[in-house]
């Protein structure tokens, strides 16, 4: 026999879900972090590559977003022994766990665009 949840259990589950959603949104908030992670899903990139691939993202903001993603363990920053010195960014295995979320957002966005404007 299937046990039904009490209202208190449902409220607790809902609260846990909402806290988890808020934690996720806090981590990838803003319009740039998801795009940065999206680009890095296709492989490591240097700073200039990232800046060129994401229209409208300035150097100062990109630097800030990369720093926050690194602090949260989503990417690694490697200083290369080149002249001039270059820095490469790459998703960590933990950063790659965002892939299903980002792909779901992208797929939903494409379907939404198709539904709304037919493109």
BELFEN-V53128 format. One record per run of one state. SS is the DSSP state (H for helix, E for strand, - for the rest). FROM is the first residue (numbers start at 0). LEN is the number of residues. If there is no record, write none. Layout:
ss | from | len
SS | FROM | LEN
SS | FROM | LEN
This chain:
ss | from | len
- | 0 | 6
H | 6 | 21
- | 27 | 5
H | 32 | 8
- | 40 | 4
E | 44 | 2
H | 46 | 7
- | 53 | 5
H | 58 | 13
- | 71 | 3
E | 74 | 6
- | 80 | 5
E | 85 | 6
- | 91 | 1
H | 92 | 4
- | 96 | 2
H | 98 | 19
- | 117 | 2
